[in-house]
């Protein structure tokens, strides 16, 4: 089975140190964690009356298909009792597929590359630390360029 390099965004604002550590431990069961960025503290977006988030990025090698990877990430979120009662609300863990190799993929349940990654500082900043030269397969720009353009 072919391995793919995947970049994930990871974030939490409910007991983030504990939940991020647990999520990484679970993620390691799905493939090989190659690199983890430093985590940055960011203000919440949308619903502001909640704690700040800790956000990071993970470079990951897996043989899972995009759909199976998404299913397993949702399982980790469920295991860590993610319960977001409303959009942009507080969460124990948030795991998003940003890039899956150079794949461009779209179904109702999953869009790769992540459709809003290029607009989010909390995704681009940690991602630029571990994948500055990774080229966005749709926008054809490097992560570091997207981060610069955001500022």
Buried (B, 14 or more C-beta within 10 A) or exposed (E): EEEBBBBBBBBBBBBBEEBBEBBBEBBEEBBEBEEBBEBBEBEBEEEEEBBEBBBBBBBBEBEBEBEEBBEBBEEBBEEBEBEEEEEEBBBBBBBBBBBBBBEEBEEEEBBBBBEEBBEBBBBBBBBBBBBEEBBBBEEEBBBBBBBEEEE
